[in-house]
Amino acid sequence: MKPAISNIESELLDKCSGLGIPMVGFSPVERWENPPEELPQHFSSWIPSDFWPQSIYPEAQTVVVIGLPVQLPIVETAPSIYYHELYETVNILLDEKAYEIVNFLTLKGYPSIPLPRDGYGDIEVLMEKPLTFFSHKHAAYLAGLGSFGLNNILLTPEWGPRVRFTSIFTTLRLEGTPIPGDDLCTRCLSCAESCPVRAIESEYPVKRITSEGDTGSTDDFPPLINKISCATRSRKLRREYRSPCGICIKVCPVGEDRKLFERENTTMYTQRDGFEKYHQAWDHVRSYGSKKIIFR
């Protein structure tokens, strides 16, 4: 006999804790069919049904979303081989931890499947079609783990945008994590102003999008980014062995990690005076391990 839902949920959370996973959220698949009444502006329309979890794994009842942080002092060196290696390591860890959770749930009697952290084979694929078959950041939003920022990346209270997510589809039915509805974006425009290819829109106000897809009242919700410009930048950096870009997530002021690492003054990224020791450290890291050196 299967354990009671409350027991298995507790066991699942304990399992995630034992795996060192600091962020976990649950989203019933119905949230893709019946989204929140008001949606962030990054949805020019609601997610097409082909991208819903139940369209990929028809037996799915719940999406379990897990997140791992990327450490701010390493992100600050981006683009660099240092951040590149951290990015790859966190992706591997996410895939491994998702696989362990899937085995745990399946052996408990709830067949489950993991999703890969990145659902594309090469950046050249994204140049032609800048989409993957499932979006982890949208799943994380529906699992109550954060809100979207101007740069179309999920912001979390703990680490701002400096978190990587992946998802698990399970036949276990769980009550969804509440969606707070808080907008964590400060509208500082740092991500837009710092983007090397100006891929992020910086003008407000923009239109509010409803779950039916129509535009309603004017409000200051985050607009879309230019995905092709962003992908073009990523392709260039990949050829130089220093992808991903990471600039928009390192300058974002959101996240308790800034207090932890004593990085609350974000002017450190735009001015050298008073922050010489940091810039010297970043310049040193960027001087090694990749094909091209650009101090940014």
Salt bridges, closest charged atoms under 4 A:
GLU11 OE1 - LYS108 NZ 2.75
GLU30 OE2 - ARG173 NH2 3.05
GLU38 OE1 - ARG208 NH1 2.71
GLU76 OE2 - ARG263 NE 2.97
ASP118 OD1 - ARG117 NH1 3.48
ASP118 OD1 - ARG164 NH2 3.69
ASP122 OD1 - ARG238 NH1 3.98
GLU124 OE1 - ARG235 NH1 3.28
GLU124 OE2 - ARG239 NH2 3.44
ASP183 OD2 - ARG187 NH2 2.70
ASP219 OD2 - ARG208 NH2 2.46
ASP220 OD2 - ARG187 NE 3.71
GLU240 OE2 - LYS236 NZ 3.11
GLU240 OE1 - ARG242 NE 2.64
GLU256 OE1 - LYS259 NZ 3.77
ASP257 OD2 - ARG162 NE 2.74
ASP283 OD2 - ARG272 NH2 2.76
